[in-house]
Amino acid sequence: MAGYREVRDAIVARITSQQWEPGDLIPAEQMLAEEFGCTRATVNRAMQEIADAGLIERRRKAGTRVVRREHRGATLTIPLIRREIENRGQRYDYLLIDCERAPAPAAIRMAFSLNAGQSALHLRCLHFANSVPYQLEDRWINLEAVPEARDQDFAMVNPNEWLVGAVPFSSAEHVFSAGIPDPEEAELLKLRPGEPVFVIERLTWLNTDTITRVRLLHPGHAYRLTTRDNDPFNPVPATG
């Protein structure tokens, strides 16, 4: 029997992949319960979380529909780093530096709502453009929210690509800054001492569950960020 998280994630995936488009009427709870082999109460709990995240609108007697977004503004999605580099006409390469399940530091425990002593998955990896370091990725994945990450071989696929393809999300927070890397980071990025980096820090959630926190460092002299006034509702298929 499917649990409410499985039902929730499957429904969110259908919305974010636009299998169910803005304005579409979602099947009744009883139909979904039969499809997923669970109780109607399980479906109701999943639907309530999705509604709380702002992805669907539930109206008595009118049914449940995917939310239409009427506002316009600068839209940031979560890009595939491989595509970003290949779109520049450059060759993409990837190197996994570290991947371990480790006790989460205080900031990560707070972000993931973990108790003291609980662990999370910590990864560091490098992305290259024409054999030159393009991005240093330092990522924590919440194993309570994404338990399947335990068995993923991140030496074969980078975490950005895996998360975007496999794990839906409902919201994200981005923080942008400039900084000076520590000596190890500078060495990995092949930078001179004191050379600045452009930093993107991102948190992603599925409803109330934090999925991942990542810190992305780019050589400051070689990185540009572009945003575009996009469609009013442009859901992202998953998190990276």
C-alpha positions as a Markdown table, in Angstrom:
| # | Residue | x | y | z |
|---|---|---|---|---|
| 1 | Met | 0.0 | 0.0 | 0.0 |
| 2 | Ala | 1.4 | 3.4 | -1.0 |
| 3 | Gly | 2.2 | 5.9 | 1.8 |
| 4 | Tyr | 1.1 | 9.5 | 1.6 |
| 5 | Arg | 4.7 | 10.6 | 0.7 |
| 6 | Glu | 4.7 | 8.3 | -2.3 |
| 7 | Val | 1.3 | 9.6 | -3.4 |
| 8 | Arg | 2.3 | 13.2 | -2.9 |
| 9 | Asp | 5.6 | 12.8 | -4.8 |
| 10 | Ala | 3.8 | 11.1 | -7.7 |
| 11 | Ile | 1.2 | 13.8 | -8.0 |
| 12 | Val | 3.8 | 16.6 | -7.7 |
| 13 | Ala | 5.8 | 14.9 | -10.4 |
| 14 | Arg | 2.8 | 14.9 | -12.8 |
| 15 | Ile | 2.3 | 18.6 | -12.1 |
| 16 | Thr | 5.9 | 19.7 | -12.4 |
| 17 | Ser | 6.4 | 17.7 | -15.6 |
| 18 | Gln | 3.2 | 19.3 | -17.0 |
| 19 | Gln | 1.5 | 16.0 | -17.4 |
| 20 | Trp | -1.2 | 17.9 | -15.5 |
| 21 | Glu | -1.1 | 21.5 | -16.8 |
| 22 | Pro | -2.2 | 24.7 | -15.1 |
| 23 | Gly | -6.0 | 24.7 | -14.9 |
| 24 | Asp | -6.4 | 20.9 | -15.3 |
| 25 | Leu | -8.9 | 19.2 | -13.1 |
| 26 | Ile | -7.2 | 16.5 | -11.0 |
| 27 | Pro | -8.9 | 13.1 | -10.6 |
| 28 | Ala | -11.1 | 12.6 | -7.6 |
| 29 | Glu | -9.5 | 11.3 | -4.4 |
| 30 | Gln | -11.3 | 8.0 | -4.7 |
| 31 | Met | -9.9 | 7.4 | -8.2 |
| 32 | Leu | -6.4 | 8.3 | -7.0 |
| 33 | Ala | -6.8 | 6.0 | -4.0 |
| 34 | Glu | -7.7 | 3.1 | -6.3 |
| 35 | Glu | -4.8 | 3.9 | -8.6 |
| 36 | Phe | -2.2 | 4.0 | -5.8 |
| 37 | Gly | -3.7 | 1.2 | -3.8 |
| 38 | Cys | -4.2 | 3.2 | -0.7 |
| 39 | Thr | -7.0 | 4.7 | 1.4 |
| 40 | Arg | -8.8 | 7.9 | 0.5 |
| 41 | Ala | -7.4 | 9.4 | 3.8 |
| 42 | Thr | -3.9 | 8.9 | 2.5 |
| 43 | Val | -4.7 | 10.7 | -0.7 |
| 44 | Asn | -6.4 | 13.5 | 1.2 |
| 45 | Arg | -3.3 | 14.0 | 3.3 |
| 46 | Ala | -1.0 | 14.1 | 0.3 |
| 47 | Met | -3.3 | 16.5 | -1.5 |
| 48 | Gln | -3.5 | 18.8 | 1.5 |
| 49 | Glu | 0.3 | 19.1 | 1.5 |
| 50 | Ile | 0.4 | 19.9 | -2.2 |
| 51 | Ala | -2.3 | 22.5 | -1.7 |
| 52 | Asp | -0.3 | 24.1 | 1.2 |
| 53 | Ala | 2.6 | 24.3 | -1.2 |
| 54 | Gly | 0.5 | 26.3 | -3.6 |
| 55 | Leu | 0.5 | 23.8 | -6.5 |
| 56 | Ile | -3.2 | 23.0 | -6.5 |
| 57 | Glu | -6.4 | 24.7 | -5.5 |
| 58 | Arg | -9.1 | 22.7 | -3.8 |
| 59 | Arg | -12.7 | 23.9 | -4.0 |
| 60 | Arg | -15.7 | 22.1 | -2.5 |
| 61 | Lys | -18.0 | 20.7 | -5.3 |
| 62 | Ala | -15.8 | 22.2 | -8.0 |
| 63 | Gly | -12.9 | 19.7 | -7.5 |
| 64 | Thr | -9.2 | 20.2 | -7.4 |
| 65 | Arg | -7.2 | 22.0 | -10.1 |
| 66 | Val | -3.6 | 22.7 | -10.9 |
| 67 | Val | -3.0 | 26.3 | -9.9 |
| 68 | Arg | -2.7 | 29.0 | -12.6 |
| 69 | Arg | -0.1 | 31.7 | -12.0 |
| 70 | Glu | -1.1 | 35.1 | -13.1 |
| 71 | His | 2.0 | 37.1 | -12.1 |
| 72 | Arg | 5.0 | 37.7 | -14.3 |
| 73 | Gly | 8.6 | 38.2 | -13.1 |
| 74 | Ala | 12.2 | 37.1 | -13.3 |
| 75 | Thr | 12.2 | 33.3 | -13.1 |
| 76 | Leu | 15.0 | 31.2 | -11.9 |
| 77 | Thr | 14.9 | 27.5 | -12.6 |
| 78 | Ile | 17.4 | 24.8 | -11.6 |
| 79 | Pro | 19.6 | 24.3 | -14.7 |
| 80 | Leu | 21.5 | 21.1 | -15.6 |
| 81 | Ile | 25.2 | 22.0 | -15.3 |
| 82 | Arg | 26.0 | 19.6 | -18.2 |
| 83 | Arg | 23.6 | 21.4 | -20.5 |
| 84 | Glu | 24.8 | 24.8 | -19.3 |
| 85 | Ile | 28.4 | 24.0 | -20.4 |
| 86 | Glu | 27.4 | 22.2 | -23.6 |
| 87 | Asn | 25.2 | 25.1 | -24.6 |
| 88 | Arg | 28.4 | 27.2 | -24.5 |
| 89 | Gly | 29.9 | 24.9 | -27.1 |
| 90 | Gln | 32.3 | 23.3 | -24.6 |
| 91 | Arg | 32.9 | 19.8 | -23.6 |
| 92 | Tyr | 31.6 | 18.7 | -20.2 |
| 93 | Asp | 33.5 | 16.5 | -17.8 |
| 94 | Tyr | 32.7 | 15.6 | -14.2 |
| 95 | Leu | 34.7 | 14.4 | -11.2 |
| 96 | Leu | 33.3 | 13.2 | -7.8 |
| 97 | Ile | 35.7 | 14.2 | -5.1 |
| 98 | Asp | 33.9 | 13.0 | -1.9 |
| 99 | Cys | 30.7 | 11.2 | -1.2 |
| 100 | Glu | 29.9 | 10.1 | 2.4 |
| 101 | Arg | 27.1 | 9.7 | 4.8 |
| 102 | Ala | 28.2 | 12.0 | 7.7 |
| 103 | Pro | 26.9 | 13.6 | 10.9 |
| 104 | Ala | 25.2 | 16.8 | 9.8 |
| 105 | Pro | 26.7 | 20.0 | 11.1 |
| 106 | Ala | 24.5 | 22.4 | 13.0 |
| 107 | Ala | 23.5 | 24.5 | 10.0 |
| 108 | Ile | 22.5 | 21.5 | 8.0 |
| 109 | Arg | 20.6 | 19.9 | 10.9 |
| 110 | Met | 18.6 | 23.2 | 11.2 |
| 111 | Ala | 17.9 | 23.3 | 7.5 |
| 112 | Phe | 16.8 | 19.7 | 7.3 |
| 113 | Ser | 15.1 | 19.6 | 10.7 |
| 114 | Leu | 17.3 | 16.8 | 11.9 |
| 115 | Asn | 18.1 | 15.8 | 15.5 |
| 116 | Ala | 21.6 | 15.9 | 16.9 |
| 117 | Gly | 23.6 | 12.9 | 15.7 |
| 118 | Gln | 21.5 | 12.3 | 12.6 |
| 119 | Ser | 23.4 | 12.0 | 9.3 |
| 120 | Ala | 23.0 | 13.3 | 5.8 |
| 121 | Leu | 24.7 | 12.6 | 2.5 |
| 122 | His | 27.6 | 15.0 | 1.8 |
| 123 | Leu | 29.1 | 15.3 | -1.7 |
| 124 | Arg | 31.8 | 17.4 | -3.3 |
| 125 | Cys | 32.4 | 17.4 | -7.0 |
| 126 | Leu | 33.9 | 19.4 | -9.9 |
| 127 | His | 32.3 | 20.2 | -13.2 |
| 128 | Phe | 34.7 | 21.0 | -16.1 |
| 129 | Ala | 34.3 | 23.0 | -19.4 |
| 130 | Asn | 36.9 | 22.0 | -21.9 |
| 131 | Ser | 39.0 | 20.4 | -19.1 |
| 132 | Val | 39.0 | 23.7 | -17.1 |
| 133 | Pro | 37.2 | 23.8 | -13.7 |
| 134 | Tyr | 33.9 | 25.5 | -14.2 |
| 135 | Gln | 32.0 | 24.8 | -10.9 |
| 136 | Leu | 32.8 | 23.3 | -7.5 |
| 137 | Glu | 29.7 | 21.8 | -6.0 |
| 138 | Asp | 29.4 | 21.2 | -2.2 |
| 139 | Arg | 26.1 | 19.5 | -1.5 |
| 140 | Trp | 24.2 | 18.0 | 1.4 |
| 141 | Ile | 21.2 | 15.7 | 0.6 |
| 142 | Asn | 18.5 | 15.1 | 3.2 |
| 143 | Leu | 18.3 | 11.3 | 3.4 |
| 144 | Glu | 15.1 | 11.5 | 5.5 |
| 145 | Ala | 13.4 | 13.2 | 2.5 |
| 146 | Val | 15.4 | 11.4 | -0.3 |
| 147 | Pro | 16.3 | 7.9 | 1.1 |
| 148 | Glu | 16.9 | 6.6 | -2.5 |
| 149 | Ala | 20.1 | 8.8 | -2.6 |
| 150 | Arg | 21.8 | 6.3 | -0.3 |
| 151 | Asp | 22.0 | 3.7 | -3.2 |
| 152 | Gln | 22.8 | 6.1 | -6.0 |
| 153 | Asp | 26.3 | 5.9 | -7.6 |
| 154 | Phe | 27.3 | 9.5 | -7.9 |
| 155 | Ala | 30.6 | 8.6 | -9.5 |
| 156 | Met | 28.5 | 7.7 | -12.6 |
| 157 | Val | 26.0 | 10.6 | -12.6 |
| 158 | Asn | 26.4 | 14.0 | -11.0 |
| 159 | Pro | 24.0 | 14.9 | -8.2 |
| 160 | Asn | 22.6 | 17.9 | -10.0 |
| 161 | Glu | 21.6 | 15.8 | -13.0 |
| 162 | Trp | 20.2 | 13.0 | -10.8 |
| 163 | Leu | 18.2 | 15.2 | -8.6 |
| 164 | Val | 16.7 | 17.2 | -11.5 |
| 165 | Gly | 15.7 | 14.0 | -13.1 |
| 166 | Ala | 14.5 | 12.0 | -10.2 |
| 167 | Val | 13.3 | 14.2 | -7.3 |
| 168 | Pro | 10.4 | 16.7 | -7.6 |
| 169 | Phe | 10.4 | 19.9 | -5.6 |
| 170 | Ser | 7.8 | 22.6 | -4.9 |
| 171 | Ser | 10.0 | 25.6 | -4.0 |
| 172 | Ala | 13.6 | 26.8 | -3.9 |
| 173 | Glu | 15.6 | 29.6 | -2.3 |
| 174 | His | 18.7 | 31.1 | -4.0 |
| 175 | Val | 21.3 | 33.3 | -2.5 |
| 176 | Phe | 24.0 | 35.0 | -4.7 |
| 177 | Ser | 27.3 | 36.4 | -3.4 |
| 178 | Ala | 30.9 | 37.1 | -4.3 |
| 179 | Gly | 33.7 | 35.7 | -2.1 |
| 180 | Ile | 37.2 | 34.5 | -1.7 |
| 181 | Pro | 37.6 | 30.7 | -1.7 |
| 182 | Asp | 39.6 | 28.9 | 1.0 |
| 183 | Pro | 43.0 | 27.4 | -0.1 |
| 184 | Glu | 41.6 | 24.0 | -0.9 |
| 185 | Glu | 38.7 | 25.5 | -3.0 |
| 186 | Ala | 41.1 | 27.8 | -4.8 |
| 187 | Glu | 43.4 | 24.8 | -5.6 |
| 188 | Leu | 40.5 | 22.7 | -7.0 |
| 189 | Leu | 39.3 | 25.6 | -9.1 |
| 190 | Lys | 42.8 | 26.3 | -10.3 |
| 191 | Leu | 42.6 | 29.9 | -9.0 |
| 192 | Arg | 45.4 | 32.2 | -7.8 |
| 193 | Pro | 45.4 | 33.1 | -4.1 |
| 194 | Gly | 42.9 | 35.9 | -3.4 |
| 195 | Glu | 41.1 | 35.4 | -6.8 |
| 196 | Pro | 37.3 | 35.8 | -6.2 |
| 197 | Val | 34.5 | 33.4 | -6.9 |
| 198 | Phe | 30.8 | 33.8 | -7.7 |
| 199 | Val | 28.8 | 31.8 | -5.2 |
| 200 | Ile | 25.2 | 30.4 | -5.6 |
| 201 | Glu | 23.7 | 28.8 | -2.4 |
| 202 | Arg | 20.4 | 27.0 | -2.9 |
| 203 | Leu | 17.9 | 25.3 | -0.7 |
| 204 | Thr | 15.1 | 23.2 | -2.2 |
| 205 | Trp | 11.9 | 21.9 | -0.6 |
| 206 | Leu | 9.1 | 19.5 | -1.4 |
| 207 | Asn | 6.3 | 21.0 | 0.7 |
| 208 | Thr | 7.7 | 21.2 | 4.2 |
| 209 | Asp | 10.6 | 18.7 | 3.6 |
| 210 | Thr | 14.0 | 20.2 | 2.8 |
| 211 | Ile | 15.5 | 18.1 | 0.0 |
| 212 | Thr | 19.0 | 19.5 | -0.5 |
| 213 | Arg | 21.3 | 22.4 | 0.3 |
| 214 | Val | 24.1 | 23.1 | -2.1 |
| 215 | Arg | 26.9 | 25.7 | -2.4 |
| 216 | Leu | 28.2 | 26.3 | -6.0 |
| 217 | Leu | 31.5 | 28.1 | -6.5 |
| 218 | His | 32.5 | 29.5 | -9.9 |
| 219 | Pro | 35.7 | 31.3 | -11.0 |
| 220 | Gly | 34.6 | 35.0 | -10.8 |
| 221 | His | 36.2 | 35.9 | -14.1 |
| 222 | Ala | 34.5 | 33.3 | -16.2 |
| 223 | Tyr | 30.9 | 33.1 | -14.9 |
| 224 | Arg | 27.7 | 35.0 | -16.0 |
| 225 | Leu | 24.2 | 34.6 | -14.6 |
| 226 | Thr | 21.2 | 35.4 | -16.8 |
| 227 | Thr | 17.5 | 35.5 | -15.8 |
| 228 | Arg | 14.6 | 35.9 | -18.1 |
| 229 | Asp | 11.0 | 37.2 | -17.9 |
| 230 | Asn | 9.4 | 33.9 | -18.4 |
| 231 | Asp | 6.0 | 32.3 | -18.7 |
| 232 | Pro | 3.8 | 33.0 | -15.6 |
| 233 | Phe | 3.7 | 29.3 | -14.6 |
| 234 | Asn | 6.9 | 27.4 | -15.5 |
| 235 | Pro | 7.2 | 24.5 | -13.2 |
| 236 | Val | 10.5 | 22.8 | -12.7 |
| 237 | Pro | 10.5 | 19.0 | -13.2 |
| 238 | Ala | 12.7 | 18.3 | -10.2 |
| 239 | Thr | 15.4 | 19.6 | -7.9 |
| 240 | Gly | 19.1 | 20.0 | -8.5 |
